[in-house]
Amino acid sequence: VCSSDLAKKPDVYWFKHDANARRDQKILMLRTVYGAEGYGWWWMLIEMMRESGDYKLKLTGKYAISTLAQELGAEPEKLKAFIQDCIEEFELFESNEKYFWSPSLLRRMEAYDEMIEKRREAANTRWNK
């Protein structure tokens, strides 16, 4: 990839994650029930959470699940059951009345956001001397 190609790319959202997530007990339970398809859905939902401003996805509303299902190439009712299992059975996501999220992603992004803010403050201090 040449440097001019990199300049044209849209923002890439980065996040730290475990390379062996597939072996986590909660993920193994998910894979036992939903197979590789469910594992793919889980990762895609995590990526979508990462792209959202608050690292959460909408759970309620007339079109919330069907919009997610379209993005994942899933049937809405099957995806709804999957998300509920990820919350209630596998404990991979948490939710309130309106949103769901990954506690692990929130922890990782909090640390990342703090690091970015410290770097920004340090840069501002250097430039304002």
HELIX and SHEET records of a PDB file:
HELIX    1   1 SER A    3  LYS A    8  1                                   6    
HELIX    2   2 ALA A   21  ARG A   23  5                                   3    
HELIX    3   3 GLN A   25  GLU A   51  1                                  27    
HELIX    4   4 ALA A   64  LEU A   72  1                                   9    
HELIX    5   5 PRO A   76  GLU A   88  1                                  13    
HELIX    6   6 PRO A  103  TRP A  127  1                                  25    
SHEET    1   A 3 LYS A  56  LYS A  58  0                                        
SHEET    2   A 3 TYR A  99  TRP A 101 -1                                        
SHEET    3   A 3 GLU A  94  SER A  95 -1                                        
END                                                                             
